[in-house]
Structures are given as C-alpha cells and as structure tokens.
C-alpha cells in the first residue's frame, strides 16, 4: 500500500552559516495519506484497513520508517521517494 504526504523543506545551519542539512517533518499519518484501495488488498493489513486500529498501524509504520519524526534529505531511508521539484516536497513510500 502506498503512503504519500507533502511537507515543507526546512534548513538547518551551522554556526558559521553553512548549510548543515535539509529536512522534512513527517506529519501524523492518517487514512487520507494512504491509498485505501491498495490497503484493502494488502496481504497484511487488509482486515484492519477499515477498522479503528488502522491509525495505530499507521503510527507504528511511521515510527519504524522515520524514527526521529523527520526525513533528512542527505539520509533518506530505503524505499522512500522524495520529490523536491515543487514548493512542497512530495514524500511517498510503500508499506
């Protein structure tokens, strides 16, 4: 199942005003971020896609993938795609 969200690219600078890194804050994932048609067909999550437990599953997926709650653009996790060509970056990955 594909999970997709948008976020602003933020910058962190060193004391000498050189760029340290850029990052995107990971939002709290909800059903609106998930392709629900794929979630209902997913071998692992199909029975829980329409249940009240699904937000907790999304929270666990987010914590496993992005343990700090941010995505550093110089250290993107495996399987995560980040498109920074527009004002808001589009982040997508398959769970």
N, C-alpha and C positions, 0 to 999 in steps of 0.2 A: 504494500500500500504506500502510495506516495504522500509525503507530508511537505507542504510548501508554505513559506511565510515571507514577509517583506520586512526589512529593517534598515535603519539609517546607519551608514558607515561613520563611526566615530574614530577620532585620532587621539593617541597618547604621545606626548612629547617628553623628551629627556630634559634635564635642567639647562642644557646648552641650546635648547630649541630645535634639536634634531628630532625627526620622527622616530619614535620607539616602535610603535606598531599601530595597526588599524584593527578595529573590532566591530562586530555586530552583536547587539544584545538579543538573546533568544527570548521571545515572548512566552507566556504561558500558553501551551498548545491546547487548542480546543478542536471540536468537530469541524469547525469552519476551515481549519488548516489542512484537513485530511480529505483525500479523495475517498468518499464514503462508499462508492460503488466498488472500489478495489478492496476496501476494508471488509465489506460484507462477503467478499470472495476469498479473503486471505485465509490460508490453512490454519494459522494460529489464532487469529483474532476474530474470525467470522462470527462466532457465537456471542462475542462480547461487544460487537460494533454498535448495537442498538441498546446496550444496557447502561445502567447508571455507573458501572465500573469503568467504562471507557475513558473518562477523564483521568482516572488514576493510572491507567495503562499508558496514556499519552505522557503523563508526568514522569513515569518510570523510563519511557523511551527517551525523553528529553534529558533526564539525568544521566542515563548511560552514554548517550551520544555527546552531550555538551555538559560535562560535569561542573564547570565553573559558571554556567549560565551565559557565556559569551562564546563567540566564534572569532578567534584571532585569524586575520586574513593571511598571516605568514605561517600559520599552522592549522590548516583546515583539516578536520577529521576525515578519515577514509569514507568514501561513499557519499560525501556531501558536495553538492554543486552550488557555487556562489556566482551569481551574475551581477557584476557591479557596473554595468554599462549605463544604467539609468540613475536617477536621483536616489531612489530607494533600491537597495540591493535585494535580489530575489534569491532565497536560500531554499533548496529542495534536496530531499533525500528519500530513500526507500527503507521502510522498516520491515 
